[in-house]
Amino acid sequence: MRRLNRKKTLSLVKELDAFPKVPQSYVETSASGGTVYQDTWMKYEYEVDKDFSSKLRINIDITVAMKCQYVGADVLDLAETMVASADGLVYEPAIFDLSPQQKEWQRMLQLIQSRLQEEHSLQDVIFKSAFKSPPTALPPREDDSSQPPDACRIRGHLYVNKVAGNFHVTVGKAIPHPRGHAHLAALVNHDSYNFSHRIDHLSFGELVPGIINPLDGTEKIAADHNQMFQYFITVVPTKLHTYKISADTHQFSVTERERVINHAAGSHGVSGIFMKYDLSSLMVTVTEEHMPFWQFFVRLCGIVGGIFSTTGMLHGIGKFIVEIICCRFRLGSYKPVSSVPFEDGHTDNHLPLLENNIH
């Protein structure tokens, strides 16, 4: 029994790898890379964003668990109190439940999101691998489902002014009027309200493949027909300069909130999905840099000199220890000659003469 447990323990130790290997598909080989390795890092610089005249692009891919004829999406520009043009959005009938392959895609995306929240330095890796990573868009269904569409996929992009705004999806199509806008919700049965949704992609600015945004892969299930989902977003203009790309994009942080609309209990509002965004006055410039060659050469010389110094010191210590051991061994080989007693009780302490010295 003890021998069996020992074998199991040994097999577990063999399977344990304290230094995980990088998959071969993630390795990029080059002639210079095998000779000298130089790491790069991301440098962050902050300045006031002075560009207020250009338009802000919003990229959207969201699926709502309601039919397309029952929902409407638009943006309310708080600066002009009007509805921004939403002509760039496409409404596609879809199935809300994902296929097995799509579920695996969503699970991996949520896993990456959780790691990004724990390890902020991973964002630098994503910046470096932009345009090289596989696309993060939802893959198409691999199964031929005969289930009728029960949801609406709203995707596309639109341009708004660079001021605070509110992108929302609610019941009924939007109609503009001089004091703002309204939705034709009276024509929709209240029992068909279901604002369970999945955000496959939401970004601001230039669309950069490989960049994972905070809300990508988010899924919310409504517990009530009168459910309101709110996302408070702070957008930071970002200029990205790496050795692969240069892009004007935007990062953002988000705070989520959801509640049930119950006017009798004092919870007022409108059922739907609301994304309230505001732009930061600061702009971030992210630049990929590497160590200059002269600095790398100085550090390399220091490392080589340190190796030689350490080797010499270890050699001196080892030589000193060997000499001490050898000296003790030599001293131990010369034993003192015992005294020769005389008949009168005296002893002769003189060493005997060698035979070749006797004449």
C-alpha positions in Angstrom: 0.0 0.0 0.0 2.8 2.4 0.9 4.6 1.5 -2.4 1.4 2.3 -4.3 1.0 5.7 -2.7 4.7 6.4 -3.4 4.2 5.6 -7.1 1.1 8.0 -7.3 3.1 10.7 -5.6 6.0 10.2 -8.0 3.7 10.4 -11.0 2.1 13.7 -9.7 5.5 15.2 -9.2 6.5 14.3 -12.8 3.3 15.9 -14.1 4.0 19.1 -12.1 5.7 21.7 -14.2 6.8 24.8 -12.3 7.9 26.5 -15.5 4.9 26.2 -18.0 6.0 26.1 -21.6 4.7 28.6 -24.2 2.7 26.9 -27.0 4.7 26.8 -30.2 1.9 28.7 -32.1 2.6 31.7 -29.8 6.4 31.7 -30.5 7.8 34.0 -33.1 11.3 33.0 -34.3 13.8 35.3 -35.9 17.5 35.3 -36.7 18.3 38.1 -34.3 16.0 36.9 -31.6 18.0 33.8 -31.1 21.2 35.8 -30.6 20.2 38.7 -28.4 16.9 39.1 -26.5 15.7 42.7 -25.8 12.4 43.1 -24.0 10.1 46.1 -24.6 7.7 47.9 -22.3 4.9 50.4 -22.6 5.4 54.0 -21.7 2.4 56.0 -20.5 2.2 59.8 -21.0 -0.7 62.0 -20.0 -1.8 65.4 -21.4 -4.9 67.5 -21.8 -7.1 66.5 -24.7 -7.7 69.6 -26.8 -9.6 67.9 -29.6 -13.3 68.7 -29.1 -14.3 69.2 -32.8 -13.9 65.7 -34.0 -16.5 63.0 -33.8 -16.4 60.0 -31.4 -17.0 56.6 -32.9 -19.0 54.0 -30.9 -18.7 50.3 -32.0 -21.6 48.2 -30.7 -22.5 44.5 -30.9 -25.2 43.6 -28.4 -27.9 40.9 -28.4 -31.2 41.5 -26.5 -33.7 38.7 -25.7 -36.5 40.5 -27.5 -37.6 40.5 -31.1 -36.3 43.3 -33.3 -39.7 44.9 -33.9 -40.1 45.5 -30.2 -36.8 47.3 -29.4 -35.0 50.4 -30.5 -31.5 51.8 -29.9 -30.3 55.3 -30.2 -28.0 57.9 -28.6 -29.1 61.0 -26.7 -26.5 63.7 -27.0 -26.6 65.8 -23.8 -24.9 68.8 -25.4 -27.6 69.3 -28.0 -30.4 67.4 -26.3 -31.2 65.5 -29.5 -31.0 62.0 -30.9 -27.7 61.3 -32.7 -28.1 59.4 -36.0 -28.2 55.7 -35.5 -28.3 54.8 -39.2 -25.1 52.8 -38.8 -26.8 50.2 -36.6 -28.1 46.9 -38.1 -30.9 44.9 -36.4 -30.6 41.1 -37.0 -33.0 38.4 -35.7 -31.0 36.0 -33.6 -31.2 33.2 -31.1 -30.2 34.3 -27.6 -28.9 30.9 -26.4 -25.4 30.3 -27.7 -24.2 27.2 -29.5 -21.5 25.0 -27.8 -18.7 26.7 -29.7 -20.0 30.1 -28.9 -20.4 29.2 -25.2 -16.7 28.2 -25.1 -15.8 31.5 -26.8 -17.7 33.4 -24.1 -16.2 31.3 -21.3 -12.7 32.0 -22.5 -13.4 35.7 -22.9 -14.9 36.0 -19.4 -11.8 34.2 -18.1 -9.5 36.7 -19.8 -11.6 39.5 -18.3 -11.2 38.2 -14.8 -7.5 37.8 -15.2 -7.2 41.4 -16.6 -9.0 42.7 -13.4 -6.4 40.8 -11.2 -3.3 41.4 -13.3 -3.3 44.9 -14.8 0.1 44.4 -16.4 -1.6 41.9 -18.9 -3.0 45.0 -20.6 0.5 45.8 -21.9 0.7 42.3 -23.5 -2.6 42.9 -25.2 -1.4 46.3 -26.6 1.7 44.7 -27.9 -0.2 41.8 -29.6 -2.8 44.1 -31.2 -3.5 43.2 -34.9 -1.6 39.9 -34.3 -4.1 38.3 -32.0 -7.2 36.4 -33.4 -10.3 38.5 -33.7 -12.5 38.7 -30.5 -15.8 38.9 -32.3 -18.5 36.3 -31.6 -18.0 33.3 -34.0 -20.9 32.2 -36.1 -23.1 29.3 -35.0 -21.7 26.0 -36.1 -25.0 24.2 -35.6 -28.0 24.4 -38.0 -30.6 25.2 -35.4 -34.3 25.1 -36.4 -35.3 27.2 -33.4 -37.0 30.4 -34.5 -35.2 33.7 -33.6 -36.2 34.9 -30.1 -33.7 37.8 -29.8 -32.3 40.8 -31.7 -28.7 41.4 -32.4 -27.9 45.1 -32.7 -24.5 45.8 -34.2 -22.6 48.4 -36.1 -21.1 51.8 -35.3 -22.2 55.4 -35.1 -20.6 58.8 -34.6 -21.4 61.2 -31.9 -20.0 64.5 -30.5 -17.2 64.3 -28.0 -19.4 65.1 -25.1 -21.3 63.1 -22.5 -24.1 61.0 -23.9 -26.5 58.1 -23.3 -26.7 55.1 -25.6 -29.7 53.0 -24.7 -31.9 50.1 -25.9 -35.5 50.2 -24.7 -39.0 49.1 -25.8 -40.3 50.6 -29.1 -38.7 52.5 -31.9 -37.3 55.9 -31.2 -39.0 59.0 -32.7 -37.5 62.5 -32.4 -39.4 65.6 -31.4 -38.3 69.2 -30.5 -37.9 68.5 -26.8 -35.9 65.3 -27.1 -37.1 61.9 -28.2 -39.6 59.2 -27.3 -40.1 55.5 -27.9 -43.3 53.9 -29.1 -43.6 51.5 -26.2 -47.4 51.6 -26.0 -47.7 49.2 -28.9 -45.7 46.5 -27.2 -47.2 44.0 -24.8 -45.8 44.4 -21.3 -45.4 40.6 -20.9 -42.9 40.5 -23.8 -40.5 42.7 -22.0 -37.2 40.9 -21.5 -34.0 42.9 -21.3 -31.7 40.0 -20.8 -28.7 40.8 -22.9 -25.2 39.9 -24.0 -22.6 42.5 -24.9 -20.3 40.8 -27.4 -18.4 44.0 -28.1 -18.4 47.6 -27.0 -15.6 50.1 -27.8 -14.9 53.7 -28.6 -12.8 55.1 -31.3 -10.9 53.2 -34.0 -11.7 49.5 -34.0 -8.5 47.7 -33.2 -8.6 43.9 -33.6 -7.2 41.9 -30.7 -8.0 44.6 -28.0 -10.3 43.3 -25.3 -12.6 45.9 -23.8 -14.1 45.8 -20.3 -17.6 44.9 -21.3 -16.8 42.3 -24.0 -18.5 39.0 -23.1 -20.8 40.4 -20.5 -24.1 38.6 -20.1 -27.0 39.8 -17.9 -30.3 37.8 -17.2 -33.3 39.9 -16.3 -35.2 38.6 -13.2 -38.2 40.8 -13.9 -40.0 42.3 -16.9 -39.4 45.8 -15.6 -35.6 45.5 -15.3 -33.3 48.4 -15.8 -29.6 47.8 -16.5 -27.2 50.8 -16.2 -23.6 51.1 -17.2 -21.7 54.2 -16.2 -18.7 54.6 -18.5 -15.7 56.9 -18.4 -13.9 57.1 -21.7 -10.2 58.1 -21.9 -8.8 59.0 -25.4 -5.8 56.9 -26.1 -3.1 57.0 -28.7 -1.4 53.7 -29.2 2.0 53.5 -30.8 3.7 50.1 -31.0 6.2 48.6 -33.4 3.3 47.0 -35.1 0.6 49.6 -35.2 -0.4 53.2 -34.6 -4.0 53.9 -33.7 -6.2 56.5 -32.1 -8.5 54.5 -29.8 -10.1 54.9 -26.4 -9.9 53.0 -23.2 -12.8 53.1 -20.7 -13.8 52.0 -17.2 -17.3 51.0 -16.2 -19.5 50.7 -13.2 -22.6 48.5 -13.4 -26.0 48.8 -11.7 -29.3 47.1 -12.1 -32.7 47.4 -10.5 -36.4 46.6 -10.9 -38.7 49.4 -11.9 -41.5 49.6 -9.4 -43.2 53.0 -9.2 -45.3 51.9 -6.2 -42.1 51.2 -4.2 -40.4 54.5 -5.3 -38.1 52.9 -7.9 -38.8 55.0 -11.0 -37.4 54.9 -14.5 -37.7 53.1 -17.8 -37.0 49.5 -18.4 -34.1 48.9 -20.8 -30.3 49.0 -21.2 -28.6 52.3 -20.6 -25.0 53.1 -21.2 -24.1 56.5 -19.9 -20.7 57.6 -21.1 -18.6 60.6 -20.3 -15.2 61.6 -21.7 -12.1 62.3 -19.7 -10.3 65.6 -20.2 -7.0 63.8 -20.2 -5.5 61.9 -23.1 -3.1 59.0 -22.7 -0.3 58.2 -25.1 0.9 54.6 -24.9 4.2 54.0 -26.6 6.2 50.8 -26.9 9.8 51.3 -26.1 12.9 49.2 -25.7 16.3 49.6 -24.1 18.9 51.6 -26.1 21.7 49.5 -27.5 24.4 51.4 -25.6 22.6 50.9 -22.3 22.1 47.2 -23.2 25.8 46.9 -24.0 26.8 48.6 -20.7 24.6 46.2 -18.7 25.9 43.3 -20.7 29.5 44.3 -19.8 28.5 44.7 -16.2 27.0 41.2 -16.2 30.1 39.7 -17.8 32.5 41.5 -15.5 30.4 40.4 -12.5 30.6 36.8 -13.7 34.4 37.0 -14.0 34.7 38.7 -10.5 32.5 36.1 -8.9 34.4 33.3 -10.6 37.7 34.7 -9.4 36.4 35.1 -5.8 35.0 31.5 -5.7 38.3 30.3 -7.1 40.3 32.0 -4.4 38.0 30.7 -1.7 38.3 27.2 -3.0 42.1 27.4 -3.3 42.3 28.7 0.3 40.1 25.8 1.6 42.2 23.3 -0.3 45.5 24.7 1.1 44.1 24.5 4.6 43.1 20.8 4.2 46.4 19.9 2.6 48.5 21.6 5.3 46.6 19.7 8.0 47.2 16.5 6.1 51.0 17.2 5.9 51.3 18.1 9.6 49.5 15.0 10.6 52.1 12.9 8.7 55.0 14.1 11.0 54.6 12.4 14.3 57.0 13.3 17.3 59.6 10.8 18.2 59.1 9.2 21.6 61.8 9.8 24.3 64.4 7.0 24.9 64.8 6.2 28.7 68.2 5.6 30.2 68.9 3.2 33.0 69.4 6.0 35.5 65.9 7.4 34.9 66.8 10.2 32.5 65.4 10.5 29.0 67.1 11.4 25.7 65.0 14.0 23.9 67.5 14.4 21.1 66.5 13.2 17.6 68.5 10.4 16.2 71.0 11.2 13.5 70.4 9.9 10.0 72.6 7.0 9.0 74.0 8.9 6.0 75.3 11.6 8.4 77.3 9.1 10.5 80.9 9.0 9.5 
